[in-house]
Amino acid sequence: MTGEIQVLISQEELSQRIKELGEKISADYAGKEVHLICVLKGGVMFMSDLSKYISVPVTMDFMAVSSYGNETSSSGIVKIVKDLDESIESEDVIIVEDIIDSGRTLSYLLQILKDRKPESIKICTLLDKPDRRIVDVEVDYVGFEIPDYYVLGFGLDFEQKYRNLPYIGKLVGIE
């Protein structure tokens, strides 16, 4: 990678906002159970931290979908790389995403999951890039709205690297 990483959202800001999201989800699902579906690989750090702040019973599953490959923008072609291990029929589901930009991947994923007859389905994303939206998707829980930067860290990658950074960084000077 040629370029540099500038901190966009600090580790402390992430922790505070994720705690707030967990508390909101707990209030919204009081007296119920919630089934979190993590969209791999980017969402795993976010879902792990988020689940610690949800006080209602939580179950988890994982899906891997791909629309990027090693590119820095979505190709628009979505494929399921890893499907759910268990049925979500009659479950209150929250899809946990690292970032939503074009909305294509999430729109595709939503349709697939709605066909599996969950009781309800909502979306929680750490980062939202509305300026990049091509397909309109309703996002129920948003950590941070960000401008159209290429970001990495806290689960997000550049060519499969930098997921381990404890903050969200803005990638500048990509060549």
Sine and cosine of phi, psi and omega as CSV:
sin_phi,cos_phi,sin_psi,cos_psi,sin_omega,cos_omega
0.00,0.00,0.75,-0.66,0.13,-0.99
-0.96,-0.29,0.82,-0.57,-0.06,-1.00
0.62,-0.78,-0.13,-0.99,0.02,-1.00
-0.68,-0.73,0.27,-0.96,0.01,-1.00
-0.93,-0.37,0.82,-0.57,0.08,-1.00
-0.93,-0.36,0.69,-0.72,0.01,-1.00
-0.91,0.42,0.82,-0.57,0.04,-1.00
-0.98,-0.21,-0.70,0.71,0.03,-1.00
-0.73,-0.68,0.87,-0.49,-0.08,-1.00
-0.95,0.30,0.27,-0.96,0.06,-1.00
-0.85,0.52,-0.65,0.76,0.00,-1.00
-0.92,0.40,-0.68,0.74,0.04,-1.00
-0.90,0.44,-0.66,0.75,0.04,-1.00
-0.87,0.50,-0.76,0.65,-0.03,-1.00
-0.85,0.52,-0.72,0.69,-0.02,-1.00
-0.90,0.45,-0.72,0.70,-0.05,-1.00
-0.94,0.35,-0.62,0.79,0.03,-1.00
-0.90,0.43,-0.63,0.78,0.07,-1.00
-0.87,0.49,-0.70,0.71,0.02,-1.00
-0.88,0.47,-0.67,0.75,0.04,-1.00
-0.89,0.45,-0.68,0.73,0.03,-1.00
-0.87,0.49,-0.65,0.76,0.03,-1.00
-0.92,0.40,-0.63,0.78,0.03,-1.00
-0.91,0.41,-0.71,0.70,0.04,-1.00
-0.88,0.48,-0.68,0.73,0.02,-1.00
-0.85,0.52,-0.68,0.73,0.02,-1.00
-0.92,0.40,-0.69,0.73,-0.03,-1.00
-0.92,0.40,-0.49,0.87,-0.05,-1.00
-0.94,-0.34,0.37,0.93,0.00,-1.00
-0.80,0.60,0.75,-0.67,0.01,-1.00
0.99,0.16,0.06,1.00,0.00,-1.00
-0.84,-0.54,0.02,-1.00,0.17,-0.99
-0.93,-0.38,0.44,-0.90,0.03,-1.00
-0.79,-0.61,0.65,-0.76,0.01,-1.00
-0.94,-0.33,0.93,-0.36,-0.01,-1.00
-1.00,0.01,0.74,-0.67,0.10,-1.00
-0.91,-0.42,0.92,-0.38,0.01,-1.00
-1.00,0.07,0.75,-0.66,0.11,-0.99
-1.00,-0.03,0.93,-0.37,-0.06,-1.00
-0.98,0.20,0.38,-0.93,-0.06,1.00
-1.00,-0.01,-0.43,0.90,-0.15,-0.99
-0.86,0.51,-0.51,0.86,-0.10,-0.99
-0.99,0.12,-0.10,0.99,-0.17,-0.99
-0.91,0.41,-0.67,0.74,0.01,-1.00
-0.92,0.39,-0.67,0.74,0.02,-1.00
-0.89,0.46,-0.75,0.66,-0.03,-1.00
-0.90,0.43,-0.63,0.78,0.02,-1.00
-0.86,0.52,-0.75,0.66,0.01,-1.00
-0.93,0.36,-0.68,0.73,-0.02,-1.00
-0.85,0.52,-0.70,0.71,-0.06,-1.00
-0.88,0.48,-0.46,0.89,0.01,-1.00
-0.92,0.40,-0.39,0.92,-0.05,-1.00
-0.97,-0.25,0.11,0.99,0.06,-1.00
-0.99,-0.12,0.85,-0.52,-0.12,-0.99
-1.00,-0.02,-0.20,0.98,0.07,-1.00
-1.00,0.07,0.31,-0.95,0.02,-1.00
-0.86,0.52,0.68,-0.73,-0.07,-1.00
-0.82,-0.58,0.70,-0.71,0.24,-0.97
-0.88,-0.47,0.35,-0.94,-0.08,-1.00
-0.68,-0.73,0.50,-0.86,0.17,-0.99
-0.54,-0.84,0.13,-0.99,-0.11,-0.99
-0.70,-0.72,0.61,-0.79,0.12,-0.99
-0.76,-0.65,0.54,-0.84,0.13,-0.99
-0.84,-0.54,0.83,-0.56,0.07,-1.00
-0.80,-0.60,0.43,-0.90,-0.04,-1.00
-0.72,-0.70,0.73,-0.68,0.15,-0.99
-0.64,-0.77,0.09,1.00,-0.05,-1.00
-0.93,-0.36,-0.69,0.72,-0.18,-0.98
0.92,0.40,-0.75,-0.66,0.05,-1.00
-0.97,-0.24,0.34,0.94,-0.01,-1.00
-1.00,-0.03,0.19,-0.98,0.01,-1.00
-0.99,-0.17,0.02,1.00,0.10,-1.00
-0.65,-0.76,0.45,-0.90,-0.07,-1.00
-0.90,0.43,0.66,-0.75,0.04,-1.00
-0.99,0.16,-0.33,0.94,-0.06,-1.00
1.00,0.05,-0.17,0.98,0.05,-1.00
-0.99,-0.17,0.87,-0.49,-0.10,-1.00
-0.94,-0.35,0.72,-0.69,0.10,-1.00
-0.72,-0.69,0.58,-0.82,0.07,-1.00
-1.00,0.10,0.85,-0.53,0.00,-1.00
-0.99,-0.11,-0.59,0.81,0.07,-1.00
-0.63,-0.78,0.83,-0.56,-0.01,-1.00
-1.00,-0.05,0.15,-0.99,0.01,-1.00
-0.89,0.47,0.46,-0.89,0.05,-1.00
-1.00,0.05,-0.43,0.90,-0.09,-1.00
-0.73,-0.68,0.31,-0.95,0.03,-1.00
-0.93,0.38,0.53,-0.85,0.09,-1.00
-0.93,-0.38,0.15,0.99,-0.01,-1.00
-0.83,0.55,0.76,-0.65,0.01,-1.00
0.92,0.38,0.21,0.98,0.02,-1.00
-1.00,-0.07,0.50,-0.87,0.19,-0.98
-1.00,0.04,0.95,-0.33,-0.18,-0.98
-0.95,-0.30,0.65,-0.76,0.20,-0.98
-0.82,-0.57,0.86,-0.51,0.10,-0.99
-0.99,0.16,0.81,-0.59,-0.02,-1.00
-0.95,-0.30,0.91,-0.41,-0.05,-1.00
-0.92,-0.40,0.47,-0.88,0.12,-0.99
-0.98,0.19,-0.70,0.72,-0.08,-1.00
-0.44,-0.90,0.61,-0.79,0.11,-0.99
-0.86,-0.51,0.84,-0.54,0.08,-1.00
-0.85,-0.52,-0.99,0.12,-0.05,-1.00
-0.92,0.40,-0.51,0.86,-0.05,-1.00
1.00,0.01,-0.16,0.99,-0.04,-1.00
-0.87,0.49,-0.79,0.61,-0.04,-1.00
-0.87,0.50,-0.73,0.68,-0.04,-1.00
-0.92,0.40,-0.64,0.77,0.03,-1.00
-0.87,0.50,-0.70,0.71,0.03,-1.00
-0.89,0.46,-0.73,0.68,-0.01,-1.00
-0.89,0.45,-0.67,0.74,0.03,-1.00
-0.85,0.53,-0.71,0.70,0.00,-1.00
-0.88,0.48,-0.70,0.72,0.03,-1.00
-0.87,0.50,-0.72,0.69,-0.06,-1.00
-0.95,0.30,-0.58,0.81,0.05,-1.00
-0.88,0.47,-0.57,0.82,0.03,-1.00
-0.91,0.41,-0.25,0.97,0.00,-1.00
-1.00,-0.05,0.15,0.99,0.17,-0.99
0.88,0.48,0.78,0.63,0.13,-0.99
-0.95,0.32,0.36,-0.93,0.09,-1.00
-0.89,0.46,-0.71,0.71,0.05,-1.00
-0.49,-0.87,0.34,-0.94,0.04,-1.00
-0.56,-0.83,0.80,-0.60,0.02,-1.00
-0.78,-0.63,0.20,-0.98,-0.04,-1.00
-0.84,-0.54,0.72,-0.69,0.09,-1.00
-0.81,-0.59,0.84,-0.55,0.02,-1.00
-0.81,-0.59,0.59,-0.81,0.08,-1.00
-0.94,0.33,-0.72,0.70,-0.06,-1.00
-0.81,-0.59,0.64,-0.77,0.05,-1.00
-0.80,-0.60,0.77,-0.63,0.04,-1.00
-0.90,-0.43,0.98,0.20,-0.07,-1.00
-0.90,0.44,-0.42,0.91,0.01,-1.00
-0.91,0.42,-0.35,0.94,-0.02,-1.00
-0.99,-0.12,-0.02,1.00,-0.14,-0.99
-0.90,0.44,0.81,-0.59,0.10,-0.99
-0.94,-0.33,-0.64,0.77,0.02,-1.00
-0.93,-0.38,0.80,-0.60,-0.04,-1.00
-0.96,0.27,0.83,-0.55,0.09,-1.00
-0.76,-0.64,0.64,-0.77,0.02,-1.00
-1.00,0.05,0.87,-0.49,-0.02,-1.00
-0.96,-0.26,0.82,-0.57,-0.11,-0.99
-1.00,0.07,-0.58,0.82,-0.04,-1.00
-0.73,-0.68,0.86,-0.51,-0.02,-1.00
-0.84,-0.54,0.79,-0.62,0.07,-1.00
-0.96,0.29,-0.88,0.48,-0.04,-1.00
-0.62,-0.79,0.68,-0.73,0.18,-0.98
-1.00,-0.06,0.78,-0.63,-0.07,-1.00
-0.80,-0.60,0.41,-0.91,0.11,-0.99
-0.93,0.36,0.06,-1.00,-0.06,-1.00
-0.98,0.20,0.95,0.33,0.10,-0.99
-0.95,-0.30,0.42,-0.91,0.21,-0.98
-1.00,0.09,0.86,-0.51,-0.08,-1.00
-0.87,-0.49,0.40,-0.92,0.03,-1.00
-0.49,-0.87,0.16,-0.99,-0.05,-1.00
0.99,-0.16,0.28,-0.96,0.00,-1.00
0.75,0.66,0.70,0.71,0.04,-1.00
0.97,-0.26,-0.45,0.89,0.01,-1.00
-0.99,0.11,0.56,-0.83,-0.12,-0.99
-0.81,-0.58,0.20,-0.98,0.28,-0.96
-0.78,-0.62,0.92,-0.39,-0.06,-1.00
0.78,0.62,0.70,0.72,0.04,-1.00
0.94,0.33,0.16,0.99,0.00,-1.00
-0.92,-0.39,0.28,-0.96,0.11,-0.99
0.97,0.22,0.11,0.99,0.05,-1.00
-0.87,0.48,-0.45,0.89,-0.12,-0.99
-0.99,0.16,-0.10,0.99,0.02,-1.00
-0.89,0.46,0.67,-0.74,-0.06,-1.00
-0.99,0.12,0.16,0.99,-0.02,-1.00
-0.67,-0.74,0.14,-0.99,0.13,-0.99
-0.99,-0.12,0.83,-0.56,0.00,-1.00
-0.93,-0.36,0.50,-0.87,0.08,-1.00
-0.99,-0.10,0.82,-0.58,0.01,-1.00
-1.00,0.03,0.85,-0.53,-0.01,-1.00
-0.85,-0.53,0.56,-0.83,0.06,-1.00
0.96,0.26,0.57,0.82,0.07,-1.00
-0.93,0.37,0.70,-0.71,0.08,-1.00
-0.83,-0.56,0.00,0.00,0.00,0.00
